[in-house]
Amino acid sequence: MPQIATQLQNRNRKLVAYDRGMSITSENLSKSFISSIIEFFSLSEVIHHSPGFAVEIVSTLRKPLRDILTQVRNLLSLGENWNSYQALAPDPNAVAHAEIWIVSLFQTVMDMDLFWIKPSVTASSEGEVVFEWWYGKRKLTIYVGVQSIDYVQVWGTDINAKITDGDIESINDCRSLWVWLISGSNVRNSHK
């Protein structure tokens, strides 16, 4: 985990770095950052006034992600044992991580000029955020935890379908998984 520096109460002292956990200042900064992302995507429209006419500018990111970010944020309302099988409540830090990650994935998909598929959003029994996509017979499931992101790929719908799993460590991993999910499709840039 990266080190986090915090200012002590006495401003004459140096910053102190902690290598475990998250300081209150860092947590507040993280929440502020997430709130600004959510606020950006919740804007209904922006009007640009030019001489003689008004042009409506709608963010390409806002519409597809607004519902997804709301679903992710709503996971925080789930308490312990939310599934009646001793499930942990979704971890607020995993939710924050998932919000940032899904925005990054969406932007990556748009940058590659590929189409977006709206995921199913839920929580795991370990407090992670779970995104799941089906496309044809392929299924991609992503588990976003506090510090890790894992995936499961399923190649078919029958019991003998090939299944692989692993860690997502970079944006290149995300690109490869998305291309795998939609491979064989000629559709471009349609927002579902």
C-alpha positions, 0 to 999 in steps of 0.5 A: 500500500502506498504511504500516506502523509498527514499533517500533525495538529502542531503545524510546526512539525513535519508531515508523518507518513503511515504505511498502513491504513488511511488517515482522516485527511486522506479519507476526506480527500478521497471522498471529496474526489469521488463526490466531484466525479459523481456530481459531474456525472449527475449534471443534467445538461450544460448549455453553451451560448454562442451569438444567435443560438444555444448549443446543448452539450451533453457529456458522453460520459455522464449518461451511461455512468450515472445509473452505474455510479448510483448503483455502486453508491447505493451498495453502502446502504446494505448492512451486515448479513444483507443476503441472509448468509452472513455477508459482510456489508460493502466496504466503503473503501471498496465502493470508492475504489469501484467508483474510480475504477468503473469511470476509468474502464468506461473512459478506456473503452471509449478511447478504444472506440468500442461499445459500452455494455452496462454491467450488473452491479452488486456486492460480494459476501466479502464486502467487495463491489461486483460488476458483471457483463454478459455478451453473447455466451461470454461473461466477465465478472470483476470484483473490486476490493479495497486494494485489489481487482480480480476477474473471472472470464467464462467462455460459455453457458454450459457447465463445461465452459472454459473459466479463467480468473486472475488479478487486474494489475493495469489498464492494459489488463482492462483493455484485454478483458474488454476486447475478449468480452466483445470479440467478434462484434462489429458494433462501435460506439453504441451506449447500452 
